């Protein structure tokens, strides 16, 4: 048993859904999620403990379980599900998902227990810090095709979000010297570098360039691999100091 009091559990580690590979989701302790691509199946009855979800951005693989989570849990909730996201992300969710046509607007549905809204949107901004259930979450901009935020957890773990950026990550590591682990988007192999660039994801080539700039004391973990290219990506980086996240991995931190 680790003496460190906080835990990140990987619920999903991939950039899509295929066989036993599920979209990126990180559970912090029992109540906080970073993204929401795979919550319900791994947590089962523990879904009722989820109180806060921080979204990196609005793409479907990062939000897909939120509608079902609300549908399943709202009747037993005593407090809203708090959804933290950039203004653009919130607007997209309101207009294109919780719009009464695709899914009910749970921000207007009252909890039977308390009469509060089942869903509450909380707008976040870059370079701010938010504290929920004892966990500190810092935000920073990630370069992607839509507005996207990366997150730093308790000054120790950096989660890149979907991104092709390197300089931003380097700068965050300089400004946050206590970061020990970096979870980095590695979506495509080198032969698909052009697709990676156009879709604003890292390929193995750009990750190699990033690795060269990082200090050796930082542990690097790849995630958001596109399932059909996962083995190819791992093979291309086998001689680099990169590990790859898998579902049910756990990390402990202060």
C-alpha positions, 0 to 999 in steps of 0.5 A: 500500500502506498503512503501517498494519499491520492490516486489516479486510475486510468479508465481509458487510455486510447484515442478511440473505441475498439475491442478492449481499448477505450477512450481517454479517461482518468479517475482521481481518487473516487470523485473527480474525472479528467475527460469522460470517454469511459466511465460507466463500464469500469466503475459500475456502481461507483459511478454514483461517486463521480461529482466533478468532471474536467474536460480537455475539449469537446470531441466525442471520445472525451465526452461520450459517457456524460449523457449516460452518466447523468441519465443513470445517476440523477435520480439518486444525486444530492448535488449536481454533476459539476462539469468544468470546461472552457467557454467554447467547450461548454457552448458546444455541449449546450448547442450540440449535445444537451439541446433537447434533440440529441439529449435532454438538457440536464442543467434544466432538470431538477434533482428529485432529492434537492431540487438543484439542477442535475448538471452544472457547467463551470467555465474554466480559463487557461493558467488558472487553478481549481481545487475540488475535493482536495485536488488542485487542477491547473490549466494550460492551453493545448494546441488542437483543432478546437480549444483545448486545455491540458491539466496539471494535477497537484503540481506533479502530473501533467496531462497534455490533452489532445495536442501537437504542441511541444513548446507549451509543455516544455514551458509548463515543465519549467514553470512547474518543477515538481512535475514528475510524470507527463501523460502525452498524446501519441496518436499516430505512427511516423508514416502518418505524420501528415495526418497527425499534424493536420488533426493536431495530434502528436506522431511518434516523430514529434514525440521523439523531438519532445523527448530530446528536450525533456530532463531525464528525471521526468517519466513519460507516458503515452496515451490517446493511441489510435487503436489500429496503430497502437502496436506500430506506435509502441514499436517505433518508440521501443528504444525511447524512454516512453511507457504506455498507459493501459486501463487500470493503471494506477499512480499514487501522488501527494 
